[in-house]
Structure formats: structure tokens, C-alpha cells
């Protein structure tokens, strides 16, 4: 596949923008995945190559959130295996069936996330999380596994779903975003490895976009931590709305 210099410059710029947006509230795949498909990559290769961009950006933002104490490793070390299994199953599934089968459910969930977050204005303003026990732990682990599957299968929007999941536990927006980044990194790396094995990764496009994503993620994460929870709440609502509108348009057209 031949990519012109002009197209490569555009893709690198979009990789930067995807990393910047994704570092705060997720949704970077909304930018990078359509760009990869527009470049001429087939769907499976576009999803696989997009994992380079997602993994590079989420690695950078995860480090920054970790250094700021916004990641709960005590909780996440037990949840990461569920993400791993889900991501592997999702990455395999996307090579077998069309991603359209999950889009109606995704649209319903995005709408629910948006309405709930807008309705509860003080939600995520401060952390009230204690610990997960019993059936609550089992239920949440299964949700995390399902989101890992979704990330391996499609990807765009998983950051919003993960943040919403951690908000439901009582984390504030910054804590929810930090925890979401580590799990997003896990699913990106796992699914990327599988896509490489299956031969669905275009490195000549993915690596330059991945470097741009690292730079964008670094700047985005630093700005997010500096601005605080109210800033990330506004960005979260905005990106969820864009995801909902964009994917609704794609589904019906």
C-alpha cells in the first residue's frame, strides 16, 4: 500500500490530536480509526494499526497519571486479567465478524452515559470510593472484561465507558480517568500483539502516528491534571456527545 507524503503528514497530525483527546477522557479512536480507514487500509488492518496509536498514547498518559497518584493499583491489579481476556476475545472476533453487530448497543450505552452524567451535576466532583466486596466485585470485574472485549473489537468510546464505570464506584473524574488509562493501555497492548500475530498491522503508518500520539498524550494529560475535575467533566460530556452523534450518523448512513 502506497501512502503519499501529504497523506502521511495529515495522518501524523491526526495521531497527535487523537493522543491529546484520548489522554483526558478517551475517544481518540474517533479521530485515528476513521483516518486510517480513509487512508485505504481494510477494516481489520485499520483497527490493528490503530492499536499502535492507542497503546503509545495510553502508555504516556498512564505514566503521568500514575506519577500524580491518580491510579489505584491495588484495585486494578485484580481487574487487569479480565481486561486481558476480554481484549483477546474482542481482537479475535473483529477478524471473524462485522463490528456493526455491537454498534446499536454502543449507541444506547453512550446515550445513557451522557444523560446520566449531565443529570447528576456533582457526580465525580470528589472521591468517595472505599472498596469492592462480594458480588459487587464480581459484577464490576465482568463489566471490565466486557469493556476489554469491546476495546479489542471496535475501540472508540471505550475510554468514556471505563471512566463512567469508575465514576459509578465513587471515584472522582481524575481518579476515574487515571484508572481507565491503565486498563485501556492493557487492552490496547494485548489486542495489538494479537493483531501483529494475525498480520493486521501496518507499521509504516502506525509507528509515526504512534509517536505523534505520545506527544499529544503527554500534553493532554498534563493539561488535564492541571485543570482538575470540573474541566475533565466538561470534556467528558463533550466527547461522549460527539461519539454518540458520530456513531449514530455512521450507523444510519
C-alpha positions in Angstrom: 0.0 0.0 0.0 1.4 3.4 -1.0 0.8 6.5 1.2 1.7 9.9 -0.2 3.8 12.4 1.8 0.8 14.7 2.1 -1.4 11.9 3.4 1.3 10.9 5.9 1.6 14.4 7.3 -2.2 14.5 7.8 -2.2 11.1 9.5 0.6 12.2 11.9 -1.3 15.4 12.7 -4.4 13.4 13.4 -2.4 10.9 15.5 -1.3 13.9 17.7 -4.9 15.1 18.1 -6.1 11.6 18.9 -3.5 11.2 21.7 -4.3 14.7 23.1 -8.0 13.9 23.3 -7.6 10.3 24.4 -5.4 11.3 27.3 -8.2 13.1 29.1 -11.4 11.2 28.5 -10.8 8.7 25.7 -12.4 9.0 22.3 -9.1 9.4 20.4 -10.0 6.4 18.3 -12.9 8.5 16.9 -10.2 10.5 15.2 -7.5 8.0 14.4 -9.6 5.0 13.2 -11.6 6.8 10.5 -8.3 8.4 9.4 -6.7 5.0 9.0 -9.7 3.7 7.0 -9.7 6.8 4.8 -6.0 6.1 4.0 -7.1 2.9 2.3 -6.5 0.3 5.0 -9.0 -2.5 5.2 -11.1 -2.6 8.4 -9.2 -5.3 10.3 -5.8 -3.6 9.4 -7.2 -0.2 10.4 -8.3 -1.5 13.8 -5.0 -3.3 14.3 -2.9 -0.3 13.3 -5.0 1.9 15.5 -3.8 -0.2 18.4 -0.3 1.2 18.0 -1.6 4.7 18.3 -3.8 3.8 21.3 -1.1 1.9 23.1 1.5 4.6 22.6 -0.8 7.3 23.8 -2.3 5.5 26.7 1.2 4.4 27.9 2.3 8.0 28.1 -0.8 9.3 29.9 -0.8 6.3 32.2 2.7 7.2 33.4 1.7 10.8 34.0 -1.5 9.9 35.9 0.5 7.3 37.9 3.1 9.8 39.0 0.3 12.1 40.1 -1.2 9.4 42.3 -4.4 9.1 40.3 -4.2 5.3 39.7 -5.4 2.7 42.2 -3.0 -0.2 41.5 -4.4 -2.2 44.5 -7.7 -2.4 42.7 -6.5 -2.6 39.1 -4.1 -5.5 39.5 -7.1 -7.8 40.1 -9.1 -6.3 37.2 -6.4 -6.3 34.6 -6.7 -10.1 33.9 -10.4 -9.6 32.9 -9.3 -6.8 30.5 -6.6 -9.1 29.0 -9.1 -12.0 28.4 -11.8 -9.6 27.0 -9.3 -7.8 24.7 -8.0 -11.1 23.2 -11.5 -12.3 22.5 -12.5 -9.0 21.0 -9.4 -8.7 18.8 -10.1 -12.2 17.5 -13.8 -11.5 17.0 -13.2 -8.5 14.8 -11.3 -10.7 12.3 -14.3 -13.0 12.1 -17.4 -10.9 12.1 -18.5 -7.3 11.3 -18.2 -4.7 14.0 -21.7 -3.5 13.1 -23.2 -6.1 15.4 -22.2 -4.1 18.5 -23.0 -0.6 17.2 -26.7 -0.5 18.2 -25.8 -1.5 21.8 -22.9 1.0 21.9 -25.2 3.8 20.8 -27.7 3.0 23.6 -25.0 2.9 26.2 -23.4 6.2 25.1 -26.8 7.9 25.3 -27.3 6.5 28.8 -23.8 7.7 29.9 -24.4 11.2 28.5 -27.8 11.6 30.1 -26.8 10.3 33.5 -23.6 12.4 33.7 -25.5 15.6 32.7 -28.3 14.9 35.1 -26.0 14.4 38.1 -24.1 17.6 38.1 -22.0 17.0 41.2 -21.1 13.4 40.2 -17.4 12.8 40.2 -16.6 16.1 42.0 -14.9 14.2 44.8 -13.8 10.7 45.5 -16.0 8.5 47.9 -14.6 5.1 46.9 -13.9 2.7 49.7 -13.5 -0.9 48.4 -15.3 -3.5 46.3 -16.5 -6.7 48.0 -18.6 -9.7 47.3 -20.9 -9.8 44.3 -20.2 -6.1 43.6 -16.6 -7.0 42.9 -17.7 -9.9 40.6 -20.1 -7.8 38.7 -17.6 -5.0 38.2 -14.9 -7.4 37.0 -17.3 -8.8 34.4 -18.1 -5.2 33.2 -14.4 -4.6 32.9 -14.0 -7.8 30.9 -16.8 -6.8 28.6 -15.2 -3.4 28.0 -11.9 -5.1 27.3 -13.8 -7.2 24.6 -15.3 -4.0 23.2 -11.9 -2.3 23.0 -10.4 -5.2 21.2 -13.4 -5.5 18.9 -14.0 -1.8 18.0 -12.3 0.6 20.4 -13.7 4.1 20.0 -15.7 5.1 23.1 -14.1 2.6 25.5 -12.4 5.5 27.4 -15.8 7.0 28.1 -17.3 3.7 29.2 -14.3 3.0 31.5 -14.4 6.4 33.1 -18.2 6.0 33.7 -17.6 2.6 35.3 -15.1 4.0 37.8 -17.3 7.0 38.5 -20.0 4.6 39.5 -17.7 3.2 42.1 -17.3 6.6 43.7 -14.0 7.9 42.1 -13.7 11.5 41.1 -13.2 12.3 37.4 -9.4 12.5 37.7 -9.2 9.2 39.5 -11.6 7.6 37.1 -9.6 8.8 34.1 -6.3 7.6 35.6 -7.7 4.1 36.3 -9.3 4.0 32.9 -6.0 4.8 31.2 -4.2 1.8 32.7 -6.9 -0.7 31.7 -7.1 1.0 28.3 -3.4 0.5 27.9 -3.7 -3.1 28.9 -6.4 -3.9 26.3 -4.5 -1.9 23.6 -1.3 -3.8 24.1 -2.9 -7.3 24.3 -5.0 -6.7 21.2 -2.1 -5.2 19.4 0.0 -8.3 20.0 -2.8 -10.5 18.6 -3.3 -8.2 15.5 0.5 -8.4 14.9 0.4 -12.2 15.0 -2.6 -12.2 12.6 -0.8 -9.8 10.2 -3.3 -6.9 10.6 -0.9 -4.1 11.5 0.6 -1.5 9.1 3.8 -0.4 10.9 4.9 2.3 8.3 1.7 4.2 9.1 1.1 3.2 12.7 4.6 4.0 14.1 4.8 7.6 13.0 1.2 8.2 14.2 2.1 6.4 17.5 5.0 8.8 18.1 2.7 11.8 17.4 0.1 10.2 19.8 2.8 10.1 22.6 3.4 13.8 22.2 -0.3 14.6 22.2 -1.0 12.4 25.2 1.8 14.0 27.2 0.4 17.5 26.6 -3.2 16.4 27.1 -2.6 14.6 30.4 -0.6 17.4 31.9 -3.3 20.0 31.0 -6.0 17.7 32.4 -4.2 17.2 35.7 -3.6 21.0 36.0 -7.2 22.0 35.2 -8.9 19.5 37.5 -12.2 17.6 37.8 -14.5 20.2 36.5 -12.5 20.6 33.3 -12.4 16.9 32.7 -16.2 16.6 33.4 -16.9 19.2 30.6 -14.6 17.4 28.2 -16.1 14.1 29.1 -19.6 15.2 28.3 -18.5 16.9 25.1 -16.6 13.8 23.8 -19.4 11.5 24.7 -21.8 13.6 22.8 -19.5 13.7 19.8 -19.1 9.9 19.9 -22.8 9.4 20.1 -23.6 11.7 17.2 -20.8 10.5 15.0 -21.5 6.8 15.5 -25.3 7.4 15.1 -24.5 9.0 11.7 -22.3 6.1 10.7 -24.8 3.5 11.7 -27.7 5.0 9.8 -25.6 6.0 6.7 
